Amino acid sequence: MAKKSLKKAEEQVKPAESEPKAGPVALGAGFTQALAREIVKNLVTIGQFTARPFQHRQKPNGKPSEFGPQPTLVDTSVLIDARILPIVNSGFFSGTLLIPQFILGEVQHIADSPDPIRRAKGRRGLDVAGKLKGQKANPSVKTRVTSDDVPETREADHKLIALAKRWNRQQVRILTVDFNLAQLARAQGVKVLNVNDLAQALKVPLVPGEELTIKITHAGKERNQGVGYLPDGTMVVVDQANASVGEEVAAIVTKIHQTPAGQLFFARLK
């Protein structure tokens, strides 16, 4: 009798176990499988990202890549010199000009000088900075003022070099007309653009025997010499022209002398 009861109970249990599970239990299993597939897919995606170097996400020494193309740090001497403005407007320069706040502070200090010449140069520098910021003649050049500084360094030249080295991954350059700053920066591996180098390259070459007309502005160091200047600022020493100060004379180039600052021409009256 007990065996029959046990067999009957087993027959009642088997159909119940073979029936497909429904309701919340079936939903839970499907949801778990879908969740597992999603996790695997996300892990694959994460693996693809971690397999690549974060070249586009790296920030050189914490500075974001927001400078734009060809970033160039501007030195005080460039603003005071003022030739950068026509260079930019002419379209011969492109990229982003970065003017540090400490450079503007130095120019402002010069503009506040009691010396009238220094004060005029400082005001011209501030004017150039403002015009560079608002210029629209050359859309390929953008000018930005940056508050980045190097507090542990006092001299502006050393600050510029330190910033250029800090942002070396973005190949930041220094724009200057200061010969000593250019030499110091280049010695430390910083790329430099010197406006004077550009001016030197644009000078019209003269050769011995070539004729020119020049205004004699003052007497020379040697006896009977008169001195004049070409439109690009090149000095011309004219023999026997000391009596022609204030006048234009016709002269013939006799010799060319190369100096660290550029070329010096010697000539004689025609």
Backbone as CSV, one residue per row, in Angstrom:
resi,resn,N_x,N_y,N_z,CA_x,CA_y,CA_z,C_x,C_y,C_z
1,MET,0.832,-1.206,0.000,0.000,0.000,0.000,0.866,1.256,0.000
2,ALA,1.950,1.200,0.770,2.869,2.345,0.842,3.572,2.558,-0.469
3,LYS,3.921,1.420,-1.162,4.604,1.539,-2.449,3.706,2.186,-3.480
4,LYS,2.420,1.845,-3.503,1.489,2.435,-4.460,1.342,3.933,-4.217
5,SER,1.286,4.315,-2.962,1.142,5.745,-2.640,2.367,6.532,-3.094
6,LEU,3.564,5.931,-2.908,4.803,6.605,-3.310,4.886,6.760,-4.816
7,LYS,4.484,5.709,-5.565,4.510,5.754,-7.021,3.553,6.803,-7.547
8,LYS,2.388,6.921,-6.939,1.401,7.899,-7.355,1.905,9.325,-7.130
9,ALA,2.588,9.488,-6.019,3.138,10.822,-5.727,4.209,11.202,-6.730
10,GLU,5.054,10.223,-7.140,6.109,10.497,-8.124,5.511,10.875,-9.476
11,GLU,4.398,10.186,-9.869,3.753,10.495,-11.137,3.176,11.909,-11.129
12,GLN,2.722,12.375,-9.980,2.171,13.723,-9.880,3.266,14.799,-9.930
13,VAL,4.448,14.451,-9.421,5.553,15.422,-9.382,6.199,15.599,-10.739
14,LYS,6.438,14.525,-11.524,7.146,14.568,-12.808,6.513,15.512,-13.806
15,PRO,5.191,15.483,-14.036,4.613,16.435,-14.985,4.857,17.876,-14.573
16,ALA,4.794,18.122,-13.269,4.994,19.494,-12.794,6.401,19.974,-13.082
17,GLU,7.413,19.041,-12.974,8.798,19.430,-13.227,9.067,19.623,-14.714
18,SER,8.334,18.885,-15.574,8.570,18.973,-17.013,7.880,20.158,-17.651
19,GLU,6.931,20.771,-16.928,6.232,21.922,-17.478,7.176,23.122,-17.547
20,PRO,7.111,23.923,-18.621,7.979,25.111,-18.725,7.627,26.124,-17.647
21,LYS,8.703,26.721,-17.109,8.512,27.728,-16.065,7.967,29.000,-16.681
22,ALA,7.098,29.641,-15.998,6.455,30.846,-16.522,6.469,31.926,-15.464
23,GLY,5.895,33.059,-15.838,5.726,34.144,-14.889,7.035,34.796,-14.543
24,PRO,7.190,35.238,-13.330,8.367,35.976,-12.909,9.648,35.193,-13.047
25,VAL,9.597,33.867,-12.889,10.810,33.049,-12.966,11.370,33.074,-14.372
26,ALA,10.507,32.898,-15.412,10.951,32.909,-16.811,11.485,34.281,-17.185
27,LEU,10.813,35.350,-16.742,11.262,36.711,-17.025,12.621,36.978,-16.405
28,GLY,12.827,36.479,-15.192,14.102,36.684,-14.519,15.239,36.032,-15.268
29,ALA,15.057,34.870,-15.801,16.113,34.176,-16.535,16.449,34.915,-17.818
30,GLY,15.432,35.367,-18.557,15.680,36.103,-19.804,16.398,37.411,-19.544
31,PHE,15.971,38.087,-18.504,16.604,39.356,-18.162,18.068,39.161,-17.784
32,THR,18.351,38.086,-17.055,19.736,37.806,-16.654,20.618,37.538,-17.855
33,GLN,20.099,36.783,-18.833,20.879,36.487,-20.038,21.145,37.755,-20.847
34,ALA,20.131,38.621,-20.994,20.304,39.867,-21.735,21.316,40.776,-21.042
35,LEU,21.228,40.814,-19.705,22.166,41.629,-18.947,23.590,41.121,-19.113
36,ALA,23.748,39.810,-19.133,25.078,39.224,-19.307,25.656,39.581,-20.669
37,ARG,24.803,39.503,-21.711,25.284,39.855,-23.051,25.704,41.324,-23.117
38,GLU,24.930,42.200,-22.474,25.243,43.630,-22.485,26.555,43.915,-21.765
39,ILE,26.776,43.211,-20.656,28.023,43.396,-19.904,29.220,42.968,-20.735
40,VAL,29.097,41.840,-21.416,30.192,41.351,-22.261,30.487,42.350,-23.375
41,LYS,29.419,42.877,-24.008,29.605,43.841,-25.091,30.310,45.100,-24.587
42,ASN,29.926,45.581,-23.407,30.558,46.770,-22.847,32.012,46.521,-22.476
43,LEU,32.291,45.324,-21.983,33.670,44.986,-21.653,34.545,44.976,-22.894
44,VAL,34.004,44.502,-24.010,34.753,44.504,-25.270,35.039,45.933,-25.713
45,THR,34.011,46.787,-25.595,34.193,48.194,-25.982,35.237,48.874,-25.114
46,ILE,35.172,48.640,-23.816,36.156,49.221,-22.903,37.549,48.712,-23.231
47,GLY,37.636,47.450,-23.582,38.928,46.879,-23.954,39.511,47.540,-25.177
48,GLN,38.642,47.898,-26.141,39.130,48.582,-27.340,39.686,49.956,-26.999
49,PHE,39.034,50.648,-26.079,39.522,51.974,-25.697,40.832,51.883,-24.926
50,THR,40.911,50.933,-23.991,42.119,50.821,-23.188,43.279,50.277,-23.984
51,ALA,43.000,49.648,-25.133,44.087,49.131,-25.963,44.761,50.237,-26.748
52,ARG,44.124,51.398,-26.863,44.690,52.509,-27.614,45.373,53.488,-26.665
53,PRO,46.462,54.111,-27.110,47.060,55.170,-26.285,46.160,56.394,-26.278
54,PHE,46.108,57.074,-25.160,45.226,58.241,-25.034,45.914,59.488,-25.584
55,GLN,46.322,59.433,-26.832,47.046,60.555,-27.412,46.166,61.794,-27.526
56,HIS,44.902,61.611,-27.855,44.032,62.767,-28.062,43.435,63.260,-26.754
57,ARG,43.613,62.476,-25.700,43.046,62.878,-24.421,44.118,63.372,-23.459
58,GLN,45.373,63.165,-23.810,46.423,63.605,-22.923,46.479,65.121,-22.857
59,LYS,46.788,65.609,-21.705,46.944,67.043,-21.508,48.384,67.292,-21.080
60,PRO,49.165,67.941,-21.907,50.554,68.167,-21.560,50.691,68.985,-20.295
61,ASN,51.154,68.283,-19.244,51.348,68.934,-17.960,50.093,69.649,-17.472
62,GLY,48.938,69.040,-17.732,47.693,69.574,-17.222,47.068,70.664,-18.050
63,LYS,47.696,71.075,-19.156,47.133,72.153,-19.972,46.312,71.556,-21.099
64,PRO,45.032,71.894,-21.244,44.211,71.333,-22.310,44.659,71.795,-23.682
65,SER,44.335,70.991,-24.683,44.707,71.315,-26.065,43.717,72.324,-26.636
66,GLU,43.847,73.559,-26.200,42.876,74.574,-26.594,43.537,75.747,-27.310
67,PHE,44.812,75.614,-27.612,45.527,76.731,-28.212,45.224,76.908,-29.685
68,GLY,44.817,75.859,-30.356,44.636,75.941,-31.794,45.940,75.638,-32.502
69,PRO,45.979,75.819,-33.816,47.169,75.458,-34.586,48.319,76.435,-34.381
70,GLN,49.534,75.898,-34.404,50.763,76.694,-34.351,50.739,77.755,-33.248
71,PRO,50.612,77.350,-31.981,50.598,78.334,-30.898,51.959,79.007,-30.732
72,THR,51.949,80.325,-30.530,53.183,81.103,-30.437,53.090,82.088,-29.283
73,LEU,54.035,82.004,-28.352,54.089,82.937,-27.231,54.706,84.259,-27.689
74,VAL,54.077,85.352,-27.324,54.518,86.682,-27.761,55.342,87.346,-26.665
75,ASP,56.512,87.845,-27.039,57.409,88.530,-26.115,57.077,90.025,-26.044
76,THR,57.498,90.655,-24.956,57.295,92.097,-24.786,57.878,92.894,-25.947
77,SER,59.075,92.501,-26.378,59.766,93.251,-27.432,58.985,93.272,-28.735
78,VAL,58.222,92.215,-29.001,57.440,92.150,-30.242,56.315,93.176,-30.228
79,LEU,55.655,93.317,-29.084,54.559,94.279,-28.985,55.077,95.707,-29.104
80,ILE,56.200,95.992,-28.458,56.769,97.337,-28.522,57.312,97.636,-29.915
81,ASP,57.900,96.632,-30.553,58.461,96.786,-31.900,57.372,97.110,-32.922
82,ALA,56.209,96.463,-32.770,54.993,96.762,-33.553,54.989,96.210,-34.976
83,ARG,56.105,95.694,-35.482,56.109,95.193,-36.861,55.261,93.941,-37.040
84,ILE,54.940,93.260,-35.928,54.140,92.044,-36.030,52.748,92.342,-36.578
85,LEU,52.232,93.544,-36.317,50.876,93.877,-36.767,50.760,93.887,-38.291
86,PRO,51.603,94.604,-39.032,51.509,94.527,-40.499,51.865,93.152,-41.048
87,ILE,52.725,92.420,-40.335,53.053,91.059,-40.783,51.807,90.183,-40.723
88,VAL,51.073,90.276,-39.613,49.841,89.496,-39.462,48.803,89.940,-40.483
89,ASN,48.613,91.240,-40.614,47.595,91.755,-41.534,47.888,91.413,-42.989
90,SER,49.168,91.240,-43.315,49.537,90.928,-44.700,49.281,89.475,-45.059
91,GLY,49.035,88.626,-44.046,48.767,87.219,-44.320,49.993,86.335,-44.307
92,PHE,51.152,86.872,-43.935,52.382,86.085,-43.911,52.538,85.285,-42.622
93,PHE,51.575,85.368,-41.732,51.647,84.639,-40.464,50.311,83.966,-40.215
94,SER,50.363,82.769,-39.632,49.132,82.059,-39.277,49.342,81.341,-37.956
95,GLY,48.241,80.998,-37.304,48.329,80.293,-36.035,47.688,81.088,-34.912
96,THR,48.043,80.716,-33.680,47.482,81.349,-32.489,48.571,82.108,-31.750
97,LEU,48.361,83.391,-31.549,49.287,84.210,-30.773,48.840,84.205,-29.317
98,LEU,49.718,83.774,-28.430,49.417,83.714,-27.000,50.173,84.831,-26.286
99,ILE,49.439,85.758,-25.704,50.059,86.853,-24.958,49.843,86.593,-23.470
100,PRO,50.876,86.189,-22.732,50.711,85.961,-21.295,50.361,87.255,-20.562
101,GLN,49.614,87.111,-19.486,49.214,88.280,-18.709,50.433,89.000,-18.137
102,PHE,51.485,88.235,-17.795,52.667,88.884,-17.226,53.415,89.723,-18.276
103,ILE,53.257,89.376,-19.554,53.844,90.199,-20.618,53.084,91.521,-20.737
104,LEU,51.760,91.444,-20.686,50.967,92.676,-20.713,51.283,93.555,-19.504
105,GLY,51.520,92.904,-18.359,51.886,93.663,-17.166,53.205,94.394,-17.337
106,GLU,54.147,93.736,-18.004,55.442,94.373,-18.246,55.301,95.549,-19.213
107,VAL,54.482,95.372,-20.248,54.248,96.465,-21.199,53.548,97.633,-20.501
108,GLN,52.595,97.314,-19.619,51.898,98.362,-18.872,52.868,99.133,-17.985
109,HIS,53.809,98.402,-17.386,54.815,99.048,-16.537,55.661,100.022,-17.358
110,ILE,56.009,99.631,-18.583,56.774,100.518,-19.467,55.931,101.731,-19.851
111,ALA,54.638,101.504,-20.085,53.741,102.601,-20.459,53.560,103.609,-19.330
112,ASP,53.805,103.182,-18.096,53.684,104.074,-16.940,55.009,104.744,-16.579
113,SER,56.028,104.536,-17.393,57.353,105.083,-17.100,57.341,106.616,-17.162
114,PRO,58.111,107.264,-16.290,58.215,108.731,-16.362,59.005,109.199,-17.585
115,ASP,59.811,108.308,-18.145,60.571,108.660,-19.340,59.628,108.710,-20.538
116,PRO,59.562,109.819,-21.256,58.583,109.953,-22.347,58.780,108.952,-23.484
117,ILE,60.034,108.602,-23.781,60.285,107.656,-24.873,59.813,106.258,-24.486
118,ARG,60.183,105.820,-23.267,59.727,104.503,-22.795,58.205,104.477,-22.683
119,ARG,57.635,105.564,-22.197,56.184,105.623,-22.050,55.495,105.494,-23.408
120,ALA,56.038,106.146,-24.426,55.458,106.059,-25.773,55.566,104.642,-26.328
121,LYS,56.704,103.994,-26.068,56.882,102.616,-26.541,55.905,101.669,-25.848
122,GLY,55.725,101.874,-24.532,54.798,101.026,-23.797,53.369,101.180,-24.281
123,ARG,52.972,102.413,-24.523,51.611,102.656,-25.019,51.424,102.068,-26.414
124,ARG,52.472,102.149,-27.224,52.395,101.532,-28.552,52.243,100.021,-28.422
125,GLY,52.963,99.423,-27.463,52.848,97.984,-27.246,51.445,97.568,-26.839
126,LEU,50.822,98.339,-25.946,49.447,98.047,-25.540,48.488,98.206,-26.712
127,ASP,48.732,99.213,-27.528,47.894,99.442,-28.706,48.012,98.284,-29.694
128,VAL,49.237,97.796,-29.892,49.454,96.662,-30.801,48.750,95.415,-30.279
129,ALA,48.839,95.182,-28.957,48.170,94.018,-28.368,46.664,94.081,-28.601
130,GLY,46.084,95.260,-28.408,44.649,95.413,-28.637,44.261,95.208,-30.086
131,LYS,45.075,95.721,-30.999,44.772,95.566,-32.423,44.939,94.119,-32.882
132,LEU,45.916,93.416,-32.326,46.082,91.996,-32.655,44.872,91.201,-32.181
133,LYS,44.374,91.545,-31.006,43.224,90.835,-30.441,41.981,91.030,-31.303
134,GLY,41.835,92.230,-31.881,40.618,92.521,-32.632,40.760,92.462,-34.134
135,GLN,41.958,92.125,-34.633,42.165,92.156,-36.084,41.327,91.096,-36.797
136,LYS,40.806,91.474,-37.953,40.006,90.565,-38.771,40.549,90.460,-40.195
137,ALA,41.657,91.169,-40.451,42.242,91.144,-41.794,42.796,89.773,-42.140
138,ASN,43.262,89.039,-41.125,43.833,87.709,-41.338,43.110,86.711,-40.441
139,PRO,42.061,86.059,-40.939,41.285,85.135,-40.102,42.048,83.889,-39.674
140,SER,43.207,83.633,-40.281,43.989,82.455,-39.900,44.829,82.710,-38.652
141,VAL,44.761,83.921,-38.115,45.489,84.264,-36.891,44.498,84.637,-35.795
142,LYS,44.608,83.956,-34.662,43.803,84.272,-33.490,44.746,84.700,-32.367
143,THR,44.351,85.709,-31.619,45.164,86.202,-30.508,44.419,85.990,-29.204
144,ARG,45.112,85.389,-28.235,44.498,85.112,-26.935,45.418,85.581,-25.822
145,VAL,44.827,86.042,-24.755,45.578,86.397,-23.553,45.445,85.237,-22.578
146,THR,46.572,84.728,-22.100,46.552,83.596,-21.178,47.055,84.024,-19.803
147,SER,46.418,83.504,-18.771,46.811,83.830,-17.398,47.865,82.877,-16.859
148,ASP,48.279,81.895,-17.661,49.292,80.939,-17.207,50.584,81.670,-16.857
149,ASP,51.214,81.232,-15.786,52.403,81.910,-15.285,53.374,80.874,-14.721
150,VAL,54.561,81.337,-14.407,55.575,80.516,-13.739,55.993,81.299,-12.499
151,PRO,55.243,81.167,-11.398,55.455,82.016,-10.219,56.860,81.923,-9.633
152,GLU,57.486,80.756,-9.776,58.813,80.579,-9.177,59.913,81.300,-9.954
153,THR,59.573,81.846,-11.124,60.540,82.574,-11.951,60.132,84.036,-12.045
154,ARG,61.087,84.939,-11.891,60.769,86.365,-11.869,60.884,87.020,-13.240
155,GLU,61.934,86.708,-13.991,62.167,87.382,-15.265,61.220,86.882,-16.342
156,ALA,60.693,87.815,-17.114,59.715,87.474,-18.155,60.313,86.548,-19.208
157,ASP,61.577,86.763,-19.570,62.210,85.908,-20.574,62.231,84.457,-20.123
158,HIS,62.611,84.240,-18.869,62.675,82.880,-18.335,61.280,82.276,-18.189
159,LYS,60.296,83.106,-17.892,58.918,82.623,-17.815,58.455,82.108,-19.179
160,LEU,58.758,82.864,-20.237,58.359,82.452,-21.588,58.988,81.120,-21.964
161,ILE,60.271,80.979,-21.682,60.966,79.731,-22.008,60.374,78.574,-21.215
162,ALA,60.088,78.810,-19.931,59.511,77.756,-19.090,58.136,77.329,-19.601
163,LEU,57.305,78.287,-20.017,55.985,77.950,-20.554,56.112,77.169,-21.858
164,ALA,57.026,77.595,-22.721,57.219,76.893,-23.992,57.673,75.457,-23.755
165,LYS,58.528,75.250,-22.763,58.997,73.892,-22.449,57.887,73.087,-21.784
166,ARG,57.054,73.759,-20.986,55.934,73.072,-20.329,54.942,72.551,-21.362
167,TRP,54.731,73.327,-22.416,53.768,72.961,-23.455,54.468,72.422,-24.701
168,ASN,55.627,71.770,-24.504,56.435,71.355,-25.659,55.720,70.356,-26.549
169,ARG,54.775,69.596,-26.006,54.065,68.617,-26.839,53.196,69.304,-27.890
170,GLN,52.851,70.530,-27.630,52.066,71.288,-28.609,52.958,72.157,-29.486
171,GLN,54.281,71.983,-29.320,55.258,72.694,-30.148,55.036,74.209,-30.108
172,VAL,54.899,74.715,-28.902,54.724,76.157,-28.717,56.034,76.880,-29.029
173,ARG,55.939,77.952,-29.802,57.109,78.730,-30.192,57.125,80.061,-29.444
174,ILE,58.262,80.743,-29.511,58.386,82.084,-28.937,58.639,83.070,-30.066
175,LEU,57.867,84.151,-30.078,58.031,85.214,-31.068,58.695,86.404,-30.386
176,THR,59.820,86.859,-30.925,60.576,87.917,-30.270,61.377,88.719,-31.285
177,VAL,61.927,89.843,-30.836,62.956,90.560,-31.599,64.195,90.731,-30.721
178,ASP,64.179,90.068,-29.569,65.280,90.133,-28.609,66.309,89.059,-28.954
179,PHE,67.497,89.474,-29.377,68.541,88.534,-29.798,68.950,87.609,-28.659
180,ASN,69.127,88.150,-27.451,69.567,87.342,-26.312,68.521,86.304,-25.920
181,LEU,67.239,86.698,-25.910,66.174,85.747,-25.606,66.132,84.644,-26.652
182,ALA,66.280,85.012,-27.909,66.255,84.017,-28.984,67.375,83.001,-28.808
183,GLN,68.572,83.477,-28.485,69.712,82.577,-28.303,69.512,81.670,-27.098
184,LEU,69.018,82.229,-25.993,68.806,81.458,-24.769,67.742,80.386,-24.975
185,ALA,66.656,80.745,-25.647,65.568,79.789,-25.887,66.026,78.661,-26.811
186,ARG,66.710,79.003,-27.875,67.185,77.979,-28.807,68.163,77.024,-28.140
187,ALA,68.975,77.549,-27.218,69.931,76.707,-26.500,69.222,75.679,-25.629
188,GLN,67.969,75.960,-25.252,67.197,75.035,-24.423,66.188,74.233,-25.234
189,GLY,66.348,74.254,-26.550,65.510,73.428,-27.414,64.159,74.009,-27.751
190,VAL,63.960,75.298,-27.507,62.680,75.946,-27.806,62.765,76.611,-29.174
191,LYS,61.751,76.405,-29.998,61.740,77.022,-31.322,61.428,78.507,-31.197
192,VAL,62.149,79.320,-31.964,62.014,80.778,-31.884,61.757,81.362,-33.267
193,LEU,60.845,82.315,-33.325,60.630,83.122,-34.525,61.087,84.536,-34.202
194,ASN,62.122,85.002,-34.903,62.660,86.336,-34.665,62.258,87.242,-35.825
195,VAL,61.523,88.293,-35.517,61.064,89.214,-36.555,62.247,89.824,-37.296
196,ASN,63.355,90.017,-36.598,64.542,90.574,-37.250,65.091,89.636,-38.321
197,ASP,64.987,88.328,-38.084,65.424,87.361,-39.096,64.576,87.494,-40.358
198,LEU,63.270,87.701,-40.162,62.380,87.888,-41.311,62.723,89.172,-42.056
199,ALA,62.962,90.234,-41.302,63.313,91.510,-41.930,64.614,91.394,-42.714
200,GLN,65.564,90.653,-42.154,66.841,90.463,-42.836,66.649,89.700,-44.138
201,ALA,65.769,88.704,-44.112,65.531,87.892,-45.309,64.824,88.687,-46.404
202,LEU,64.079,89.716,-46.006,63.319,90.498,-46.981,64.093,91.685,-47.551
203,LYS,65.290,91.906,-47.059,66.072,93.030,-47.568,66.478,92.795,-49.021
204,VAL,66.404,93.856,-49.796,66.814,93.771,-51.203,68.341,93.707,-51.263
205,PRO,68.904,92.663,-51.847,70.368,92.536,-51.873,71.012,93.564,-52.799
206,LEU,72.054,94.181,-52.299,72.844,95.107,-53.109,74.204,94.478,-53.389
207,VAL,74.797,94.838,-54.500,76.114,94.313,-54.862,77.043,95.490,-55.147
208,PRO,78.340,95.304,-54.945,79.291,96.378,-55.262,79.139,96.836,-56.707
209,GLY,79.137,98.146,-56.901,78.959,98.726,-58.225,77.539,99.189,-58.487
210,GLU,76.600,98.792,-57.606,75.199,99.188,-57.796,74.995,100.629,-57.341
211,GLU,74.175,101.353,-58.088,73.891,102.748,-57.769,72.647,102.860,-56.883
212,LEU,72.633,103.870,-56.034,71.470,104.118,-55.180,71.390,105.595,-54.844
213,THR,70.201,106.015,-54.461,69.984,107.386,-53.993,69.642,107.322,-52.515
214,ILE,70.339,108.098,-51.713,70.155,108.003,-50.268,70.270,109.383,-49.628
215,LYS,69.490,109.593,-48.566,69.551,110.856,-47.832,70.591,110.737,-46.729
216,ILE,71.518,111.665,-46.679,72.548,111.674,-45.638,71.955,112.317,-44.384
217,THR,71.879,111.556,-43.308,71.231,112.042,-42.080,72.213,112.644,-41.085
218,HIS,73.460,112.153,-41.071,74.454,112.706,-40.148,75.858,112.337,-40.615
219,ALA,76.841,112.990,-40.017,78.235,112.718,-40.374,78.674,111.388,-39.772
220,GLY,79.625,110.739,-40.429,80.136,109.462,-39.952,81.249,109.615,-38.934
221,LYS,81.736,108.486,-38.420,82.806,108.513,-37.426,84.132,108.947,-38.046
222,GLU,84.356,108.505,-39.256,85.598,108.861,-39.932,85.446,110.202,-40.657
223,ARG,86.562,110.813,-40.919,86.565,112.129,-41.564,85.948,112.065,-42.965
224,ASN,85.138,113.023,-43.278,84.502,113.192,-44.591,83.390,112.169,-44.882
225,GLN,83.059,111.321,-43.916,82.001,110.333,-44.155,80.628,110.906,-43.819
226,GLY,79.640,110.509,-44.610,78.244,110.813,-44.314,77.480,109.504,-44.184
227,VAL,76.463,109.498,-43.346,75.717,108.256,-43.083,74.251,108.445,-43.457
228,GLY,73.719,107.449,-44.135,72.297,107.427,-44.473,71.738,106.034,-44.251
229,TYR,70.416,105.887,-44.407,69.766,104.599,-44.149,68.808,104.254,-45.282
230,LEU,68.814,102.988,-45.656,67.867,102.501,-46.650,66.489,102.389,-46.008
231,PRO,65.418,102.241,-46.794,64.066,102.126,-46.220,63.918,100.989,-45.215
232,ASP,64.727,99.919,-45.353,64.626,98.803,-44.406,65.504,98.997,-43.176
233,GLY,66.160,100.169,-43.074,66.975,100.465,-41.902,68.445,100.154,-42.051
234,THR,68.856,99.605,-43.176,70.261,99.273,-43.395,71.108,100.543,-43.490
235,MET,72.220,100.555,-42.759,73.100,101.728,-42.754,74.009,101.736,-43.983
236,VAL,74.160,102.920,-44.555,75.067,103.114,-45.689,76.024,104.250,-45.342
237,VAL,77.318,103.952,-45.356,78.348,104.956,-45.082,78.899,105.440,-46.422
238,VAL,78.733,106.737,-46.690,79.129,107.302,-47.984,80.360,108.186,-47.803
239,ASP,81.411,107.858,-48.512,82.648,108.633,-48.429,82.471,110.010,-49.090
240,GLN,83.086,111.005,-48.467,83.058,112.381,-48.969,81.642,112.985,-48.982
241,ALA,80.780,112.520,-48.078,79.399,113.022,-48.050,79.081,113.769,-46.768
242,ASN,80.093,114.115,-45.974,79.842,114.804,-44.710,79.258,116.199,-44.912
243,ALA,79.509,116.774,-46.079,78.985,118.119,-46.357,77.570,118.076,-46.919
244,SER,77.022,116.877,-47.067,75.686,116.735,-47.679,74.624,116.303,-46.674
245,VAL,74.869,116.561,-45.374,73.893,116.174,-44.345,72.565,116.879,-44.607
246,GLY,71.477,116.104,-44.625,70.154,116.641,-44.899,69.790,116.617,-46.363
247,GLU,70.713,116.177,-47.205,70.458,116.144,-48.646,70.461,114.705,-49.170
248,GLU,69.810,114.526,-50.312,69.869,113.239,-51.000,71.030,113.265,-51.990
249,VAL,71.770,112.164,-52.026,72.918,112.081,-52.929,72.836,110.788,-53.727
250,ALA,73.471,110.796,-54.887,73.617,109.584,-55.694,74.951,108.954,-55.330
251,ALA,74.922,107.664,-55.022,76.140,106.982,-54.588,76.261,105.627,-55.268
252,ILE,77.485,105.091,-55.214,77.765,103.772,-55.789,78.327,102.883,-54.687
253,VAL,77.732,101.710,-54.502,78.173,100.771,-53.466,79.579,100.281,-53.792
254,THR,80.472,100.358,-52.799,81.854,99.903,-52.997,82.185,98.646,-52.207
255,LYS,81.514,98.462,-51.055,81.852,97.321,-50.200,80.659,96.955,-49.326
256,ILE,80.544,95.676,-49.007,79.477,95.189,-48.125,80.131,94.495,-46.940
257,HIS,79.728,94.903,-45.737,80.295,94.312,-44.523,79.178,93.624,-43.739
258,GLN,79.378,92.352,-43.410,78.374,91.588,-42.666,78.643,91.708,-41.175
259,THR,77.641,92.102,-40.406,77.753,92.215,-38.948,76.706,91.320,-38.293
260,PRO,76.832,91.049,-36.986,75.807,90.242,-36.303,74.409,90.840,-36.413
261,ALA,74.326,92.162,-36.552,73.025,92.837,-36.642,72.507,92.916,-38.068
262,GLY,73.339,92.561,-39.042,72.912,92.635,-40.435,74.037,93.137,-41.324
263,GLN,73.685,93.688,-42.463,74.680,94.163,-43.418,74.925,95.666,-43.272
264,LEU,76.160,96.061,-43.538,76.564,97.463,-43.531,77.190,97.764,-44.890
265,PHE,76.683,98.803,-45.555,77.168,99.130,-46.900,78.074,100.362,-46.867
266,PHE,79.123,100.296,-47.671,80.001,101.448,-47.879,79.846,101.886,-49.329
267,ALA,79.856,103.193,-49.539,79.641,103.715,-50.890,80.451,104.994,-51.090
268,ARG,80.507,105.428,-52.326,81.170,106.690,-52.663,80.208,107.523,-53.501
269,LEU,80.423,108.809,-53.508,79.570,109.682,-54.317,79.750,109.365,-55.793
270,LYS,78.670,109.455,-56.515,78.732,109.174,-57.959,79.411,110.321,-58.702
